[in-house]
Structures are given as C-alpha cells and as structure tokens.
Amino acid sequence: MHSIKESILRVAVAIVMVFSAATVVEAQVVKGEKSVGPKVGYVSKNESASAGLFFQYAFSEHFRIAPEIGYTFRHKDMDAFTFDINAHMPFGFTGEKVAFYPLAGLNYSSWNTHFIPQDMIEGDDVSSRTSRFGLNMGAGFELRCSATLKLTLEAKYCLIKDYSSAMIAAGISFVF
C-alpha cells in the first residue's frame, strides 16, 4: 500500500509536469527566424523510407522558404536523391503552440533504376539514372516544444513525369 507521503509526492510531481508542459510557447513565425533539422519519412513511388535535412527561413510572419535535400532508400530496385525548394504560408492556432502551413514549391529528383540481367553474374548491376524537375504541393503541421525546438509533420505530392509520388515525413528542428 502507498503511504500518504508517496501519494502527495506523486500528485505534486504530476502538478509540476502539467504546469511545465502548459508554458506558453509562441508558434507565431517571426521575420528572420531560421530553423534546421533532420527529416524522415515514406515515399510512395518505390514504397520506401526517406531521410534528409531541411532549412527554413521566415521572410515574414506568414511566408517562409524551406529548401531541403533528401535520399529515398533503395526498394523495388529504385532509389533517389531529391532537392526541394518549398514556400510555406504558416498560421498558428490552438493557443499559439501549433501551426498549420500549406506548401508549394519546386523539386529536382534524380531517380536511379537498378536492373540485373538474367545472363549476368549476380552482383552485376546495370542501372540508369533519370533526373527531372517537378512541382510540390501539400501541407504540414508544426508543434513548438520550446522556444528553440519544434516538431513537424508534413504531407506532400510531387508531380514529376513518370516519377510522381506522395510523401509523408516527420522532422525535428532547432529554431534560432
């Protein structure tokens, strides 16, 4: 059985945790604000994982530019390097801690298709690389954990001739 002291201590710890989690953190984007961090996700074209780095720079409260570089891991004999330059139009809600942003931008993808002919020795790899420009459109959410840390969840569709795909990614970034 728990003693009264242990019960009071547990309640006190719970209260401190609730109040520390409820501190006001502004999700409003400030002109000149920058953030950088890693991103991981899923790409529908080859049904594979992706990883990359992104940077964000806010030109105003409701407009920021977000370049990113990524790699889609090999699956179904395909992998890719991707370069994106997206524009975000963020606006905050739910107590200024959460923000939603639609996004639109340009994409450059370099897809590598691997092929092993049946008459070749295993391990021989014939591959072809296709590089194309495309358009991105989507949306994202971000959660400010503190004044210098935010989490993001983003979904976008990349429209590219013969290589269109949906992407979903989560990221963590340092805000400065």
C-alpha positions as a printed Julia matrix, in Angstrom:
176×3 Matrix{Float64}:
  0.0     0.0     0.0
  1.09    3.52   -0.7
  1.69    5.87    2.17
  0.15    9.34    2.28
  3.6    10.85    1.73
  4.04    8.89   -1.52
  0.59    9.9    -2.73
  1.23   13.59   -2.02
  4.61   13.38   -3.76
  3.02   11.77   -6.86
  0.32   14.46   -7.0
  2.94   17.22   -6.61
  5.08   15.74   -9.41
  2.01   15.46  -11.66
  1.07   19.11  -11.0
  4.61   20.3   -11.76
  4.62   18.28  -15.0
  1.26   19.72  -16.09
  2.34   23.3   -15.39
  5.7    22.86  -17.09
  4.01   21.38  -20.17
  1.49   24.21  -20.24
  4.03   27.02  -20.51
  3.17   29.43  -23.28
  5.27   28.84  -26.34
  4.67   31.05  -29.34
  4.09   29.28  -32.65
  3.99   32.61  -34.44
  6.68   32.87  -37.03
  8.9    35.92  -36.59
 10.56   37.67  -39.53
 14.16   36.42  -39.82
 13.54   33.23  -37.83
 15.56   30.24  -39.03
 15.36   26.55  -38.26
 17.32   23.49  -39.33
 16.97   19.78  -38.7
 16.63   16.2   -39.95
 13.52   14.7   -41.53
 12.47   11.05  -42.05
  9.52    9.72  -43.98
  7.91    7.48  -46.57
  7.78    7.8   -50.38
  5.0     6.06  -52.33
  6.84    5.74  -55.69
  9.03    2.88  -54.52
  7.26    2.29  -51.18
 10.41    3.12  -49.25
 11.79    5.22  -46.43
 13.42    8.58  -46.97
 15.74   10.76  -44.92
 17.06   14.26  -45.32
 17.89   17.68  -43.92
 15.84   20.85  -44.15
 16.3    24.55  -43.51
 13.6    27.2   -43.07
 13.89   30.99  -43.27
 10.93   33.28  -42.49
 10.68   36.37  -44.67
  7.55   37.47  -42.76
  5.02   36.18  -40.26
  3.1    34.33  -43.0
  5.77   33.4   -45.56
  8.93   31.34  -45.35
 11.17   29.5   -47.77
 12.19   25.91  -47.0
 14.93   24.21  -49.04
 15.65   20.56  -48.29
 17.79   17.71  -49.53
 16.81   14.07  -49.21
 17.54   10.49  -50.13
 14.9     7.85  -50.88
 16.28    4.46  -49.93
 16.5     1.64  -52.47
 13.43   -0.58  -52.7
 11.83   -2.25  -55.72
 15.16   -1.6   -57.5
 14.77    2.2   -57.26
 16.36    4.95  -55.15
 16.58    8.72  -55.5
 18.23   11.95  -54.45
 15.79   14.84  -54.08
 16.2    18.59  -53.79
 13.2    20.76  -52.89
 12.6    24.47  -52.52
  9.17   24.98  -50.97
  7.26   28.05  -49.84
  5.3    27.73  -46.58
  2.44   30.01  -45.57
  2.16   29.28  -41.81
 -0.56   30.41  -39.44
 -0.92   29.5   -35.78
 -3.9    28.18  -33.84
 -4.78   26.36  -30.59
 -3.05   28.68  -28.18
 -0.18   29.69  -30.49
  1.66   26.41  -29.88
  0.59   24.65  -33.07
  0.79   25.98  -36.62
 -0.59   24.74  -39.95
  1.03   25.57  -43.27
  0.12   24.89  -46.88
  3.17   24.45  -49.09
  4.05   24.7   -52.76
  7.4    24.5   -54.49
  9.85   23.07  -56.97
 11.51   19.67  -56.91
 14.54   18.21  -58.64
 14.73   14.42  -58.38
 17.36   12.05  -59.66
 15.89    8.53  -59.71
 18.19    5.54  -60.15
 16.67    2.32  -61.52
 18.71   -0.87  -60.97
 18.45   -3.89  -63.24
 20.28   -7.22  -63.03
 20.03   -9.14  -66.34
 19.43  -12.88  -66.01
 22.5   -13.8   -68.03
 24.86  -11.73  -65.86
 26.64  -12.84  -62.72
 24.81  -11.96  -59.54
 26.13   -8.72  -58.15
 26.49   -7.12  -61.58
 24.21   -4.12  -61.66
 23.05   -2.25  -64.72
 21.43    0.97  -63.66
 20.0     4.04  -65.31
 19.53    7.46  -63.79
 16.65    9.76  -64.71
 16.74   13.36  -63.49
 13.66   15.56  -63.71
 12.11   18.74  -62.35
  8.7    18.67  -60.71
  6.18   20.56  -58.6
  5.36   20.04  -54.92
  2.06   20.73  -53.2
  0.94   19.78  -49.73
  0.54   20.84  -46.13
  2.16   20.46  -42.75
  1.74   20.93  -39.02
  4.35   22.06  -36.55
  4.38   21.89  -32.77
  6.57   24.23  -30.75
  8.01   22.21  -27.88
 10.07   25.17  -26.67
 11.37   28.47  -27.98
 14.22   26.63  -29.74
 12.68   23.25  -30.65
  9.83   22.29  -32.94
  8.41   19.09  -34.39
  6.91   18.93  -37.88
  4.65   16.54  -39.76
  4.35   17.15  -43.5
  2.49   15.52  -46.39
  3.07   16.49  -50.0
  2.56   15.28  -53.53
  5.4    15.66  -56.01
  4.24   15.88  -59.61
  7.04   14.64  -61.94
  6.67   13.0   -65.35
  6.81    9.19  -64.8
  8.01    9.6   -61.18
  5.11   11.3   -59.34
  4.73   10.26  -55.71
  3.16   11.07  -52.39
  5.46   11.73  -49.45
  4.89   11.96  -45.73
  7.64   13.0   -43.33
  8.29   13.94  -39.72
 11.07   16.23  -38.6
 12.64   17.87  -35.6
 14.34   21.22  -35.86
 16.41   23.69  -33.89
 14.97   27.23  -34.1
 17.34   30.19  -33.98
